[in-house]
Amino acid sequence: MPISVEPLFSPFTVKSLIVSNRFMMGPMTRSFSPEGIPGPDVAAYYERRAQADVGLIITEGVGVDHPAALGSSGIDEVEIPVLYGVEALQGWRAIVDKVHAAGSRIMPQLWHQGVMRIPGTGRHPDAASSRPSGIWGTLDRRSSMPSDYVAKVAEPTQPMSEGEIADIIDAFARSAANAAKVGFDGIALHGGHGYLLDTFLWAGTNRRTDSWGGDHVGRTRFVVEIVKAIRREIGSDLPIMYRYSQWKQQDFDALLATTPGELGEVLQPLCDAGVDIFDVSTRHLSKPAFAGSGKTLAGWTKHVTGLPTVAVGGAGLRKDIYDSHRSGSEADNLDKVMTVFNRGEFDLIAVARALMTDPQFVLKVRNGQESKPFNPEILASKTLYWALFRHQSGR
Ligand SMILES: Cc1cc2nc3c(=O)[nH]c(=O)nc-3n(C[C@H](O)[C@H](O)[C@H](O)COP(=O)(O)O)c2cc1C
């Protein structure tokens, strides 16, 4: 007898955001916004998911208003959208309106690639890549990145200056203000996977001994200042969602916190600064986070912060994002999702690949229908993301 999914069809509220069910479309980078401007095809892509009962959509990563925010990060010919400039904002407004008309909610994922951007690439090739201590990461660790990419980022660069840090904090605040103006329902921050915000939190890339580094609490300061600056711009009603991860693309085994106590110390400054909900990025949503307990990282995050959480990692599929690179993943592991949800460890379930493959995924879950399996053939070409971008074109 399958476990009931009905509890996932109850509403969820945080601040002014009311979501009709617990399904959130996870952020998935796309490359379909020439000059950074999302057009009608991008609007249709999100509208399709909104019309098929996705409660909350987190957009693809969107570049903040800073010259080094975007560039090549292992993918060529990127056309990643931005959150500044009249035309891009018009594009986003049309997307927000369509999603709202379909009864769904939407937040942009604000993104600065930081160390992952290959120096000299992007629309501002002269801009230095933003690295807290000039290093890309621990080059000898188990990484998800291809060796030809790593060769291009391995050379150390200048650590970020005080001026650069201040500029980037302002850039996040300006882009968040733009998001609020065009009607988004909150701000989602990409604080994981080894991109800029994460590289301040992680000891592997933040070796600073000034006030932007130090111990695990000192390393939170950059993110804290960004969250505070965003809060000043958007006011008190709109929620701020912060995505973090223990793992990095530079190092699968990296840890921001080795114990629940340490996790609390890292996350508390972010809560105090104004984060309302944590999107806890794991590759296996039901995997225990620390030895001695079956609790997941989303569960521990909720426990130590008292804030709502999002769980992610294989919802609707049986394999994680990197394992499915090698072999297929049939659909439907909702029993696993429900087991963790019924233990009270998360509030929203993020679904990424399953919703990319099948825009009707949530409707099908509701109706007890099978959704399309995830097809490994789409991952057959050179890089995972590049193949996935291509695959998304017609959908
Ligand atoms: C094509 C693709 C692009 C992604 N881009 C982003 C991104 O821009 N920001 C982000 O935080 N995560 C990104 N992710 C990770 C997903 O949000 C999600 O955490 C991951 O795929 C695991 O969820 P899933 O098992 O439901 O696919 C991406 C994943 C895929 C497959």
Ligand as a Chemical Component Dictionary entry (heavy atoms), coordinates in Angstrom:
data_LIG
# 
_chem_comp.id                   LIG 
_chem_comp.type                 NON-POLYMER 
_chem_comp.pdbx_formal_charge   0 
_chem_comp.three_letter_code    LIG 
# 
loop_
_chem_comp_atom.comp_id 
_chem_comp_atom.atom_id 
_chem_comp_atom.alt_atom_id 
_chem_comp_atom.type_symbol 
_chem_comp_atom.charge 
_chem_comp_atom.model_Cartn_x 
_chem_comp_atom.model_Cartn_y 
_chem_comp_atom.model_Cartn_z 
_chem_comp_atom.pdbx_ordinal 
LIG C1  C1  C 0 20.282 21.359 -15.418 1  
LIG C2  C2  C 0 20.451 21.685 -13.984 2  
LIG C3  C3  C 0 20.788 22.974 -13.637 3  
LIG C4  C4  C 0 20.919 23.338 -12.287 4  
LIG N1  N1  N 0 21.178 24.637 -11.945 5  
LIG C5  C5  C 0 21.142 25.020 -10.660 6  
LIG C6  C6  C 0 21.195 26.389 -10.312 7  
LIG O1  O1  O 0 21.264 27.297 -11.149 8  
LIG N2  N2  N 0 21.152 26.716 -9.003  9  
LIG C7  C7  C 0 21.074 25.756 -8.028  10 
LIG O2  O2  O 0 21.042 26.112 -6.846  11 
LIG N3  N3  N 0 21.004 24.454 -8.332  12 
LIG C8  C8  C 0 21.001 24.060 -9.615  13 
LIG N4  N4  N 0 20.834 22.741 -9.938  14 
LIG C9  C9  C 0 20.617 21.751 -8.858  15 
LIG C10 C10 C 0 19.125 21.515 -8.653  16 
LIG O3  O3  O 0 18.463 22.677 -8.184  17 
LIG C11 C11 C 0 18.889 20.398 -7.620  18 
LIG O4  O4  O 0 19.404 20.778 -6.382  19 
LIG C12 C12 C 0 19.495 19.074 -8.055  20 
LIG O5  O5  O 0 19.237 18.810 -9.412  21 
LIG C13 C13 C 0 18.926 17.929 -7.218  22 
LIG O6  O6  O 0 17.534 17.901 -7.349  23 
LIG P1  P1  P 0 16.798 16.763 -8.264  24 
LIG O7  O7  O 0 17.319 15.461 -7.734  25 
LIG O8  O8  O 0 15.348 16.983 -7.999  26 
LIG O9  O9  O 0 17.204 16.985 -9.671  27 
LIG C14 C14 C 0 20.730 22.353 -11.281 28 
LIG C15 C15 C 0 20.396 21.043 -11.642 29 
LIG C16 C16 C 0 20.243 20.701 -12.981 30 
LIG C17 C17 C 0 19.847 19.308 -13.321 31 
# 
loop_
_chem_comp_bond.comp_id 
_chem_comp_bond.atom_id_1 
_chem_comp_bond.atom_id_2 
_chem_comp_bond.value_order 
_chem_comp_bond.pdbx_ordinal 
LIG C1  C2  SING 1  
LIG C2  C3  SING 2  
LIG C2  C16 DOUB 3  
LIG C3  C4  DOUB 4  
LIG C4  N1  SING 5  
LIG C4  C14 SING 6  
LIG N1  C5  DOUB 7  
LIG C5  C6  SING 8  
LIG C5  C8  SING 9  
LIG C6  O1  DOUB 10 
LIG C6  N2  SING 11 
LIG N2  C7  SING 12 
LIG C7  O2  DOUB 13 
LIG C7  N3  SING 14 
LIG N3  C8  DOUB 15 
LIG C8  N4  SING 16 
LIG N4  C9  SING 17 
LIG N4  C14 SING 18 
LIG C9  C10 SING 19 
LIG C10 O3  SING 20 
LIG C10 C11 SING 21 
LIG C11 O4  SING 22 
LIG C11 C12 SING 23 
LIG C12 O5  SING 24 
LIG C12 C13 SING 25 
LIG C13 O6  SING 26 
LIG O6  P1  SING 27 
LIG P1  O7  DOUB 28 
LIG P1  O8  SING 29 
LIG P1  O9  SING 30 
LIG C14 C15 DOUB 31 
LIG C15 C16 SING 32 
LIG C16 C17 SING 33 
# 
